[in-house]
Amino acid sequence: MLKRAAWRAAEVFTTPAPPQEFARLFNPLVSSRQLRGVVTAVRHETANSATIEFTPGGTWDAHKAGQYARIGVEIDGVRNWRSYSLVTAEGHDPAITVTAVGRVSSHLVHHTEPGDVLFLAPPQGDFLLPTGPRPLLMLTAGSGLTPVMSMLRTLLPQRRDADVVVIHSSRNSDETLFLDELTQMNDAHHSLTLVHRFTEHEGRLDLATTHDLDTLCPDWRSRKTYVCGPQEMLDDAERLWHSEDLPHELSVERFAPTLFADPDARGGVVTFEKSDKEANAEGNTTLLEVGEDAGVLLPSGCRMGICRTCLTPLVSGTVRNLSSGELCSDEGELIQTCISAAVGPVHLDA
Ligand code: FES
């Protein structure tokens, strides 16, 4: 109410332009439509990863440990969105730790500077700490450590006796995120057990059977378990906990959809009619990626077939749903570009 009155008073001085337009000139976080954040620090973690701290604009909801946010960044005039876990403790300004894999993440790691503006969506996700004290097991690999870092940074200062086992896999110590901080945490908290698995020498943690878990964490069945890492690891964990009749004890964080590549898939030329652009698409590349690479501004959200933000009308041609394998050639049908690929020439109303 007070805020609205203040804007009305400001109109006296800024007419004919609304006061928001003047504010936007000086404060990049003021936007009537799009949540934004300004980068306050960039810290390199390993040779190809960096932590980017940012201060979000006013309507950002404080994140809970383990949540993620979609971050938008403009590259060559096209706004690209990706989901990243928020790595700071609850109650702190957010930060993301990004590994330079793929175009958007590489851009963030190598070209972000303090003062840059990021486009933001509110924190979300239910990969959250239990509400009461529980013995915990964290199984992470590579950048899958990031949501768990937020949990550890939140939990350990509050409960020095929190019983947590972290088994983290990375290729070697040079590629391990937060290595020094984890070591310090381990020294400071006797009830924290940290197991580094360097896959270069020890091979991957095998979750296809109970053998590795029985060896590294014999009471794993009695722990609330969180797993975040490559898809194969997540799939194995889900199968194992199901086979032990413990699916309710497992929380899985997935950032990528389960897509099925068809080795015989043929792509085709995709025409984005409204944008007047054309691109050659491979048979297993999503139409969203094809469009973005061609400089077409397509709507997107989760990029994993959940939110349906990317729905785009099919004008003609056939597309394959990479998740279900189903084909669709119905004119006017709304298709999810983030999980659909071209089968021959395709025209989209985009
Ligand atoms: S972007 Fe969410 S369903 Fe396609």
Boltz pocket constraint, residues with backbone or C-beta under 6 A from the ligand:
constraints:
  - pocket:
      binder: B
      contacts: [[A, 299], [A, 300], [A, 301], [A, 302], [A, 303], [A, 304], [A, 305], [A, 306], [A, 307], [A, 308], [A, 309], [A, 310], [A, 311], [A, 336], [A, 337], [A, 338], [A, 339]]
      max_distance: 6.0
